[in-house]
């Protein structure tokens, strides 16, 4: 009749520890070319919230494994998570993290703080360290609305579970260096939600322009990046039509300026 711990991972560790990611036996040798990998994800803070976005391409070596993979997910009502790295393990970690937050809320009758959520995710990533050492790395980007500060916040992670808070914007994945360079010239502290989404799409377009593992918008198949925002009103994934309209703005502007918008020097 014990109510049990507020952590689902602790509960699972007590009853079926073999189901936890950290209890797996890592494969022998390198396995990084054999499984689909997700690539570039970005996040941008704006007044009162944060936008998360990710391209749709998954690669396996030099092959395109999937053209419409989803890398951005709702974590709970006030936060979202995006993944880069080994797709299968990343999706499993996302699902476990979602259950972890839901379990805590049911047991405690309240939501974890944003800091607490970020720390729980760090523990999950640390549990995958054995697989990461074999090349099956997962590096998420976690973002959400902080009720105490009335602001959006972004957290990044390394393969060992190290947690780092990022300021203003961030990007992870094979095209992240290009996306981050794009956001550096586009980000402003007074961006609206729509302009933040547009900045993310511009950054993903720049990443796809220079990184073969990052997929650009597929206008023929109508496959657009996944974009979501988190504000005091909750997590909202932008509809395909909405993202498609913003994508069209980006594509049309590139006919005139292939390198993207130019930031003022002063």
C-alpha positions, 0 to 999 in steps of 0.5 A: 500500500506504499504510495511509492517514489515520485520518480518513475525512474526510481520506481522502474529501477525497483521493479524492472531495472533491466528496462532502464536505458543505463542497464543495457549491455553496450554493443561491442565495437562502434555502431554509429553508422548502422542506425538512423541519426537525427541532426539539427535542432534549434531553440530561441528565447523571446519575451514570455516564452521559447521556440523549439524547431528541428529539421526532418532528416535522419541519416544512416551513414551517407544515406537518408534514412527518413525524410520526415522524422520528428525531433521536437516533442511536448515534454509536459504542459510548460516544456518541450524537448528536441533530440539529436543523435541516435534516433531510436534511443532518443525517442525512447528517452523522450517517452521515458522523460514524458512519463517521468514528468507525468508520474511526478505530477500525479504523485505530488499533485504539482508540476516539477519546477523547470530546473527540476525537469532539466535535472531529471533529464540530465539523469536520463542522459547520464544513464545512456553513457555506456551506449554513448561510449559506443557511438550511440549518442543522444544529445537533447535540447530542453526548453520551457516556460519558467513560471517564477521568472515569466520567461523562456529558458533553454538547457543543453546537455552533453553525452555524459549528462552534463546540463548547461543553461543557454542564453538567448538561443542555442543549436545542437546537431551536425548543422548546429555551427551553421544554425548558431551562426545564423541565429547570432545575426538574427536574434534580438531581445524583442522578437515576437513569437512569430519572428522567433519561429521565422528566425529558427526556420532561417537558421535551419535553412542555413544549416541545410545549405552547408550540412548534408545531414540536415534536411531543408524544407521539402516543398514538393512533398510538403515536409516542413520543419517541426516548430513549437512554442512554449509560453504561459499558455502552454506548449503549442506545436505550430500547424503544418499550414502555419509552418508552411507559410513561414517556410514559403517566406524564407524560400522566396526571400532566398531568391533575392538573397541566397545567403539569408537576411543581412544583419545591420553593422550598427 
